[in-house]
């Protein structure tokens, strides 16, 4: 008896076990030969990982029947799970690097500028490369002219802070060598991620009909300067309840536990603390329940955009020019003379302090009324 046919060029083929459609390969109606193998490296900054997903439709238009491998940091894997455009998701580390280096790709795209990720892109075997790599001296360089603008943007503060008017997605698509048609974020949270939020609403007997406004109170781990003052949050909670009769929800991660606990205790009106121990998918489940999300320039903003929620974003030390809220949000930027500065710490903090609770209330009201 002859051995059954094996077709390792099929996108469903595994080799160590049967594919999800079964074995053997002979006359399999699911056989789908891989015509292009593309490696995409985008690992750093969870928000940036999420806002890279709009590039995927353009990538698949350029390279039909592509088998796409995406390398990202382990913490960002939940953001990319269930994405129909990604065939293989590899958490960045030694094991995934060894896998990548053992293969041959048709195209490599690296949108990270960190040395270890650029080095992986440089060493990966592919005849065509876009984005960034390292030269023989270990310095970051663009692979081609497509990434020149993104390259200069990182080195020229005047260009980044004052002159640039292009969004991250537009810039990243150019660096990747793909067309961008202003496609939206692609994010599909698991169904079970919604269970915790649903149980929370049932437990508190929250009726439908009142506006649900979520306050993501944190500033992320990198920029303490993005933090909006605690007193401003307390006043906003009071205004939202008094003026809009809204149910107000405190959102955040482990870094925001102390702040959210204090806000819950000090608030003159009822506020709902959703907890700070939620997994990333569970956090998304709470965001999905909100009518409007108020946050600074953090992952919560990107998740809200991905979930197509209305969002009010408070910008201080970072630049709003590269952000696209897809017509569902309001940007509040005080325009302090020192902003944007991208400083991690600051003794002044006026760029955030100058955004008044009354301004945020007006923006929330505008979005609830169907604006902007």
N, C-alpha and C positions, 0 to 999 in steps of 0.2 A: 504494500500500500504506500502510495506516495505521500510525502509530508504535505500538510495543508499550506496553502498560500499565505504568506505574511506580507502585509503592506505597511511598512513603517513610515511611508510618506503620507499616510492618512492623518488628518488632524485629530482623529479620535484614538489613534493607536497609542498604547502604553508600553507594552513589552513585558513589564513585570507582572501584569495581570490582565484579564480581559478588559476591553473597553466597555463603556457603559451600555453599548448595544449588544455585547456578547462576542463570542469567538466561535468559529474561525472567520477569516477575512474573505474566504472564497465567495464570490458572487454576492457580497454584502451590499445591500441597497443604500447603506449609509456611508459608503466609501466616499471620502472628500479629500482629494489630494491637495497638499499644501503648495500653493504657487509662489507665495512670498512669505518669508520669515522676517518679522520686524521685532527688534528689541527696543523698548522704550524705557529709559531710566529717568524716573522722577520720584524722588524719595523724600526730600526734605521739606519741612513746613507742611503740616496736614492741610491747611487751607489752600496752599499752592498745589498740592496733589489733587485736591478736589476740583480746583478751577483749571486743571489741565485736561479734565475729561471732555470738555467741549471740543477738543481737537480731534477726538476719535472718529467722528463721522467723516471729516475731511481726510483723515489718514486712510480710512477704508475706501473712500472714493478714489484716492490716488493709487492705492495698492489693493485691488479687489482680491478676494479669496486669500486674505492675509491671515497667517497664524501670528497673533500678537502676544508677545511676552512682556509683561510690565514688572520691573524691579522697583520696589518701594520699601520704605522703612516698615518694620513690623507693626508699629502703632497705627500706620495708615492703611493696613490691609482691610480693616472693616469698612473703610470708605470706598473700596474698589470691589469688594465681593459682590457677586450677582450682577456685575456689569456685563452686558451681553456682547460688548466689543472686545473683551479681554479673554483670550484663550487660556493663558497661564499666568498666574500671579505668584511672584517670588519675593519673599521677604529678604531684604538686603542683609547679607552676612557671608561668612566663608563658604557655606554649603552652596548657596545660590550663585556666588561668584565662580565657584568651580564648575557648576553646571553651565553657566554662560560661556566660560572660557573653553569648554569642551565642544561647543557647537559652532556652526557657521550660519550667519544670518545674511539676508540680502541687504537689510538696512538697519543701522543703529542710530537711535536718536537719544541724546542725553540733554536734558533740560536743567540739570543741576550743575552748580559751579563748585561744589565741594570736591577737594582733591581726590578722595577715595572713590567717589562716584565717577568723576571725569576720568580717572585712571582706568576704571573698569571699562568705560566706553572706548578708551584708546586701545586697550588690549583686546577687546572683542573682535572677532574675525568677521568682517563685512566689507564688501567693495564700496559701499556708499554710507557716509556718515553725516549726521546733522547735529547741530547743537554745539556742545563743548567737550573738549578733551584736554589732555596734558601734552606739552611738547617734550622734547628730549631733556630739557632743563627742568622739567617738573612744573612748568608754569601753565596756567590756564590760558587756552587759546580757543577760538572758534574753529570748527571743522571746515567752515566755508563761509561765503559772503552772506548766506541767509541769516546767520547768527550775529552778524556784525553789530546791528542796532542793539540787540539785547546785551551784547558784550560791552558796548560803550555806555549803555544805560547804568551798568553796575559801577562804572568808574567815574562818571561825570555827574556830580550832584546837581549842577545847574540844569542839565538835560532831564534828569529824573524828577527833580522837585519843581521846576518851573516851566520847562519847555515841552516836555512830553505830554501828549493828550491821548495816547493810545492805551487800550486796556491790556492787561496781562495776557489775556487769551489771544488777542491780535498779535502781540509781540512774540509770544511763545509759538504760535502757529507759523509765523514767518521763520523763526529759528529752526523749526522742525521741517520746513520745506513743504508745508501743506496749506491748502486754502482754508480760510475760516469764514463761515457764513453766519457768524454770531449764534451758533448753536448753544443750547443751554447745558448746564451741568448735567452729568449723568450719574445718578445716585439712586440705588434701589435698596432701602433698608429691609431687613427681614421682617416677615409678618409678626414673628414673636416679639420683635422689638417694641411693638405697640401695646403689648399686654400690660406692662407696668404702668404706663400713663393712663390706660383705660381703667385699671383698677384704682388708681389714685383719684380719678374724677368720680368714680362710683363711691369710693369710701368717704369723700368729702361732700357728696350729694350736690355736686355742682350742676346747676341747671343750664340748659342751652338758652341762647338768646342774649346773654350778657357778653360784651366783648372780653376776650381773653388776651391779656397783654403779658408777654414774657419778658422779664428783665434778666439778661445774662450779665451778671455783675462783674465778672472777672476781666482781666486784661491779658490773659495768656501768660506763658512762662518766660517769654523773652523780653517784653517791653513793659516794665512797671509803669512807664510813663503814659500808657494807654488807660490807666485806671481813672474812672470817673469818681468824684468824691462821694463818700458815704452819705453826707448830709444832703447832697443832690438827689440821691436815690430815695431817701426818706421823703423828701418833698415831692418828688415825682409820684411816688406811691400814693400819697395823700391826694394829689391833684387828679390822678387817674381815677381814683375811687369817687372823689367828690364831683368832678366835672363830667366824667364819661360813664360813671356807674360800672366801671370795668372790674373784672376779677383779675388780680395781679399775681403773677407767679414768679418766684425766684428760681433762677436757673444757674447752673455752674458746676464745676468739678471740685475735686478735693481741695484745691488751693482756695476756693471761695467758701469753704465751710464756716470759718469764723465770721466772715463778713455777712453771709446770708443768715446765720444764726442771730447775729446782732440786729440785722434789719428786721427779722421776724419779731424779735422781742421789743424793739424800739418803735416799730411802726404804730402810728396812732389809729390806723384802720387795719382791717383784716387783710392779711397777705398769705399766699400759699407757697410754702417752701417745698419744692419738688425733690430735694435731697441732692447731695453732692457725691454720691457713691454709684451713680448710674454708669453703666457701660456706654460706650459711644453709640451703639444702636439704640439703647434705651433713652439716652439723651435726645436722640433724633425723634424718638416717639413722642416726647414731651413737646419739642419744637413744632412737630406736625399738628399739635392740638391748638397752637396759638393763632390768633387772628393777626397780631402784630408782634414782632420781636424787636426789642431794643438792646443794642449791644455796641461794643467798640469793635475795632478792626481785628477780629479774632476768628477762630474756627467756627464759632457759633454763627457769625455772619455768613460764612460760606455755606454752612449746612442749611441755614434759613433760605438762602438763594437757591440751593439745590432742591429744597422742598417746595419751592415756589411760594414762599411766605412773604408777606409784606414786612419790611424791615426798616428800622431807623438806625443809622450807623453814626456813631460819635467818633469823629476823627480829630486827633490832636498831633502827636509826634510823627505819624505816618501820613503818606500822601494818598488822597482819594482819587487821584487821576487815573490809576490803573484799574480801578474797581468798576465793574459793570453789575448793576442791580437789576438789569433787564426790565426797567420800567416799573418795578414793584417796590421801590424804596426811596427813602429820603436820606441824603447825606448832610450831616451837620458838622461844619468845620469852622472853628472860631476865627481862623486866619491870623493867629498871633504872629507877630513879626519874626519870631524865632522858629516858626513851624513851616514845613515839617523839618525835623532835625534828626529823626531816627536814633535818638539817644535812648539808652536803656534805663538811665536814672536821671532825675532832675530835682533840684531843690525848690523849684518854682511851681511847675505844674499848671500854669495858667491856661495853657492851650486847651486842657480838658475842663478846668474849672470855669472857664468863660462860656462854656456851653450850658445855658440855663435850663432848669427843669421846665420852665414855661415854654421854651423853644421845643423841647422834646414832646411835651404835651400837644402842642400845636401840630407837630409832624405826625404823631399818632392819630390825632383826630382827622387829619387830612387823609391818611391812608384808610382809616375806617369808613370815611365818606366816599371812598372810591378813587382817591388821588394816588400819586401826584398827577 
